[in-house]
Amino acid sequence: MNAILEGPATLFRLRIQDGHTSIEGKYSDDRFMRIFQHEVFHHKGVTYLAVMSYPRYLYILRAADMSLYRRIDVSPEQEIECRDGGSALCEKSKGIYFTVNASEDGRYIVMGSDVEFLMYDMGSDELISLGGHLPRGFGIGESIPHTRTCGE
């Protein structure tokens, strides 16, 4: 099954207070496509957001001002090129990382695809393959792994 993306995504930081909602910050760039999941986490006293962007990037944003801290290339998939109107046709493929979960201390970010797990180390700025190909029955169209107990 294919998907049509309507141009780059935007992630907003909102404040809800006294019955009113205000936009306190936002992030977007030309490669920030279809956000699958994001997670707020803390590392060495700083609050970050880890965000998976289709089809190949892990974004780490500073939550305080929604600025880019790092963009990490995690997949060999080709870049998405949007047409003049801002849309792009994307094919579903194996190995796209959909989920992102940080360890309790925020040092490690574990990403899950339909076939394996990958870990990013904030301390060393390294990607580490965790191998562990998922058994048959965990593939696209059936389920995507979630790693909510990362670091425990």
C-alpha positions in Angstrom: 0.0 0.0 0.0 1.3 3.4 -0.9 0.9 6.7 1.0 0.7 10.3 -0.2 2.5 12.8 1.9 1.3 16.4 1.9 4.6 18.1 2.2 6.8 18.5 5.3 5.3 18.1 8.7 5.3 20.5 11.6 5.5 19.6 15.2 4.0 22.2 17.6 4.8 22.8 21.3 1.5 23.9 23.0 0.6 25.3 26.4 -2.9 24.7 27.7 -3.6 27.1 30.6 -6.8 28.5 32.1 -8.9 27.1 29.3 -6.7 28.6 26.5 -4.3 26.9 24.1 -1.3 28.8 22.8 1.5 27.8 20.4 4.9 28.2 22.2 7.1 26.9 19.5 7.2 24.7 16.4 9.7 22.8 14.2 9.7 21.9 10.6 12.2 21.5 7.7 12.2 20.2 4.1 13.0 16.6 5.3 10.6 16.4 8.2 8.0 14.1 6.7 5.1 12.2 8.2 5.9 11.9 11.9 5.2 8.4 13.2 6.0 8.9 16.9 7.7 11.3 19.2 8.9 11.0 22.8 9.8 13.6 25.4 12.9 12.7 27.4 15.6 14.2 29.6 19.4 13.8 29.2 21.9 15.5 31.4 19.3 18.0 32.7 18.1 19.0 29.2 14.6 18.2 27.9 14.5 16.8 24.3 12.0 15.4 21.9 13.0 12.3 19.8 11.0 12.1 16.6 10.9 9.6 13.8 10.4 11.1 10.3 9.5 9.1 7.2 11.4 7.4 5.7 14.9 7.7 7.2 15.6 10.2 10.0 15.6 10.4 13.7 15.3 14.0 14.8 16.3 15.2 18.2 14.9 18.6 19.1 15.5 20.8 22.2 12.1 21.1 23.8 12.7 24.5 25.3 12.9 26.3 22.0 12.0 23.5 19.5 15.4 23.9 17.8 17.2 21.0 16.0 19.8 19.3 18.2 20.6 16.4 15.8 19.2 14.8 12.7 20.4 11.2 12.4 20.1 9.2 9.2 18.9 5.7 10.2 17.8 4.1 6.9 19.1 3.7 3.4 15.7 4.8 1.9 15.8 7.5 -0.7 15.0 11.1 0.1 11.4 12.1 -0.5 10.9 14.7 -3.2 7.7 16.7 -3.1 6.0 17.9 -6.2 5.3 21.6 -6.8 2.0 21.3 -4.9 3.8 19.8 -1.9 2.7 16.2 -2.2 4.8 13.0 -2.6 3.8 9.4 -3.4 5.6 7.0 -1.1 5.8 3.2 -1.2 5.5 1.1 1.9 8.8 -0.7 2.5 10.4 -3.0 5.1 12.9 -1.6 7.5 11.4 1.8 8.2 11.7 2.7 11.8 8.3 3.7 13.2 8.7 3.7 17.0 11.1 5.7 19.2 11.6 5.3 22.9 14.3 6.7 25.3 15.9 5.0 28.2 15.2 6.2 31.7 18.4 8.4 31.7 17.9 9.6 28.1 21.2 8.3 26.9 19.8 5.7 24.6 17.0 6.0 22.0 15.6 2.7 20.7 13.9 2.6 17.4 11.8 -0.3 16.1 11.0 -1.2 12.6 8.9 -4.1 11.3 12.1 -6.3 11.2 14.6 -5.1 13.8 15.6 -2.7 16.5 18.2 0.1 16.3 19.7 2.2 19.1 21.1 5.7 19.1 23.6 6.6 21.8 23.3 10.3 22.8 26.7 10.1 24.7 28.8 8.9 21.8 26.6 10.0 18.9 26.6 6.5 17.5 24.0 4.2 15.9 24.1 0.6 17.2 22.3 -2.2 15.5 20.6 -4.4 18.1 20.0 -7.2 15.5 17.3 -9.4 16.8 15.3 -9.7 13.6 11.7 -10.1 14.6 10.0 -13.4 14.0 7.5 -14.0 11.3 4.2 -12.5 12.2 5.6 -9.2 13.3 5.8 -7.7 9.8 4.3 -4.7 8.1 0.5 -4.9 8.1 0.5 -7.0 11.2 2.2 -5.0 14.0 5.1 -2.7 14.8 7.2 -3.2 17.9 6.9 -0.8 20.8 9.7 -0.6 23.3 8.1 1.2 26.3 10.3 -0.7 28.8 13.6 0.6 27.2 16.4 0.7 29.8 14.5 -1.3 32.5 
